């Protein structure tokens, strides 16, 4: 068993929400979904919800994935954080 599996406080697999925020853009949700699907291919459009900011300048997307490992989550966070459309990943 790897050290990650021994020390993780999260028990996998589980449904895990990832919140992503960025500037308002018509392709934001589709782009977030595409990035997530590279690491969690079973994630579908129905698994993502978006909400505009009060002034409409920003958008947040919450995507729920079926996480299989800490490594998978780390890869998703890195991929989203490095995307130019994304400002924050929680």
N, C-alpha and C positions, 0 to 999 in steps of 0.2 A: 504494500500500500504506500502511495506517495505521501510526502510530508504535507502537501496541500490538503489531502483528504483527511489526514489525521488531525490537523489543526483547525480546519474550517468549522465555524459555528453554524453554518448553514447546512441543512441536510438535503442532498440532491437525490432525485430530481424534484423540482418544485416550480410553480408558476411565480415568476418574478417580474414586477413592474419596473420599467426604466423610463424615467422622465427626461425628455430632451427639449431644450429651448433654443430658439433662433429667431432671426428677423423674419417678418412676414414674407412668405414666398408661396406661390401657387403649387410648387412641387415639393414643399417641405416634407409633408407626410409621406409621400411616395419615396422620396430620397431616404428618409429615416428608415422606412420599411425595407428598402433595398439593401442598405448597409447592414441592418440587423439580420436579414435573410442570408447573408453571406456566412454567418456564424450560427444561425438558428433557422434552417431552411423551412421548418414546419410553421413558422410564424406567418400569419395571413393578414390581409387588410382588415379583417374583423377584429384583430387583436390590437389595433391602434386607435386611439381617440385623440382628437386635437381640440384646442381651445385658444382663441385669440386673446391677447392682452386687452385690458380695458380701453386703451387708446388705439388698438389695432396695429401697432407697430411691430409687435412680436407675436410668436405663436409657440404654444407648448404642445408636445405630443407625448402621450403615455402609451408605451407599447409593452404588452405583457407577453413574455416569452416562457417557454418551458425550459428552464435552465437545467443543464445536465452536469455542470461542473463549475468550479470557481474559475478555472482557466477559460472556459467559454465566456463567462461574464466579463472577465478582464479583457478578453479580445474584443468583445462588443463595445465596452466602454472606451477602449483605445481607438477603435475604428470610428466611433461616433465623435469622440472628442477631437480627432484630427480632421474631421470633415469641415470644409470652409463654410457651410451653411449653419453649422451648429455652434452656439455660443456656450451652452452649459449642458452637462449631463449629470443627472442625479440618480 
